[in-house]
Amino acid sequence: QELKPLQLNVFGAIELTLAKNTLMVFSASANFITYDNEDLRASGNGYINQSGFRVFKPLVTPRWVINHLVSKNVSVYSNYSMGYAQPGTNQFIIAQNGKVNTDVNPEISNTFEVGAKAGFFKQALNVDFAFFNMDVSEKLITQTFPAVSGQTSSTAFVNAGLVNFSGMELSMNYAFIPK
């Protein structure tokens, strides 16, 4: 198998000052992905050539961020972003039998986050805090298929549906010798 992936991303961003201390950034990218597969194995004895060309549906992924400076050392923000992860070449071809995994689709995520950042003691102590929620649709996982009718067992990537990740993050650091 010779697999030739092609990926093209087009990106743009706009920054808007909504108020004296409030900035909004809106961005988006357009994602285009194709896989050109050339099956170099000999045909015959019931083997079906797996050559082909797959074009994944193009997707525009937006992102926005609003950041507000509460004071010189404290800011709060919120953001939304949509993510896109195409199947890797190892997920597109099933290694054990060389078959093209025609059913695999890209993962798509939607993430919401709110947080705050602060600096204290002349920026010696910095604190970042955030809550987030991320939904991933078409989550790629491995599935093992047992050997059947003379065919070897195989492991393939399949899209499993929706997975949710929620949580919070806290980061603190202190410089013993401040700037």
N, C-alpha and C positions, 0 to 999 in steps of 0.2 A: 504494500500500500504506500502510495506517495500522497500525502495530504498537504495541500497548499492553502493555508488560511489567509484571508485578506480582511483587514479591519481598517475602517476609516471613521474618524471622529471629528466633528465640527463643533466648535465651542464658542460661546459668546457670553458676555457679562455686561451688566449695567449697574452702576452705583448711583444711588439717589440719597441726598441729604434731606431727610424728612423734617427735621427740626435741628436746633443748634447742636444738640448732643446725640442725635439719633441718625443712624446710617442704615440704609437698606441696600442689600446687594441681591440682584436677581440674575441668575445665570441658567444656561441650558446647554446641553450637548445633544447632537444628533449622532446616533450610532448605527453604522452599517457594517454587517459582517457576512462573509461568504466563505464556504469551504469547497475547494475543488479537489475531489478525490480521484486518483488514478490507480486502479487496481492492476498491478503488474503481474499477478499470478496467472498461470495458464488455465484457460477454460477447459471444460470437459469433465467426464465422469460425474455429471450432475452438479458441478460447481457453477454457480451463477456469478458472473462478473459484477463487482460492487462499485464500478466507476460511476461517478455522478457529480453533480454540482448542487450545492444547497445554499440558498439565500435565506438568511434569517430576516424576519420582518423588521424593518428599520424602526427605531424607537427614539423619541425625544425625551430626555430625562431632565426635568427642571430642578432648580434648587433656589431657595431664597433664605436670606439671613437678615434679621433685624438686630442691631446692636445699639444699646443705649448706654451712654456714659453718665452714671448717676453722680459721680464725683470724680476728682482727679485720679483716684486710685481704685474705684469700683465701677464695674460695668456688668450689665445683664444682657442676655441675648436669647433669641429663639431662632430655630431654623427648621426647615423641611428640606429633605433631599430624596430624590428618586435615584436608585442605583441600578446598574445593568451589568451582569456578568455572563458573557457567552460561555458555552461549553468549551473546555480546553480540548486540544487535539487528542489527549488520552481519554477523553470522555466521548468523543465522536466515533472512534474506532474501538471495537471490542477486541482487546489484545489476544485472547485465547483462540478466536476463530477468524479474526480479520474482517468481520462483518461491520458494515456501517450502521451506527446507532441512529436510525432515521427519526426516532421518536423523541430524542432529547431536545430540550428547549432551554433558552437562557433563563437564569435566575433574575428576578426583578425585586428590588427592595424599596420600601417606603419608610423613611426614618424621620421622626419628630424629636426635637431636643430643646430643652430650656436649661439655662445655666447662668452662673455668675462667676466673675473673676475679680480678685481683689489683691491689692498689695499693701502691706503694712510695714511700719518701722523703716521708712525710707526705702521701700521695696526689698527689704531683707527677707520678709516672709511673704510668699506668694501662695494664694489659695485659689484653686479652680474647682467648681462644683457643678454637676450636671445630672439631670434626669433625662432618660431617653426611652424611646419605644421604636422598635424596628420590626416590620412585617416583611418576611421574605416569601414571595410566591414562586412556585415552580422550583422549590429547593431541590438541589441535586444531591442524591445519596446513592450508595452502591447497593446493588441487589445481586445475589448469587443465584444462578440457575443450575440445577443439577444436570448431570449427564443423562441424555435420553436418546434412544434409538441409534447408538453408535456415535453420537456427537459428544464431544468433551464438555465438561461443566465449564461455565463461564461466569464472569462477573461483569456487570454492565452498570452504567450510571443511568438512573431514572429520575424523573421529576416527581417528587413526593407530595407536593401540595404546599400548604401554608405553614410557616414556622414563625413564632413570635419571640423576640428577644426584648426584654424590658429590664431596666436597671438604673443604677446611679453610679456616678464616678466621683471620687474625691482625690485631688492631688494637692499635696502641700510640699513646699520646699523652703528651706531657710539658708541664707548665705551668712556664715559666721563673720565674714568680712564684707559688709555691705559696700555697694558702689559709692 
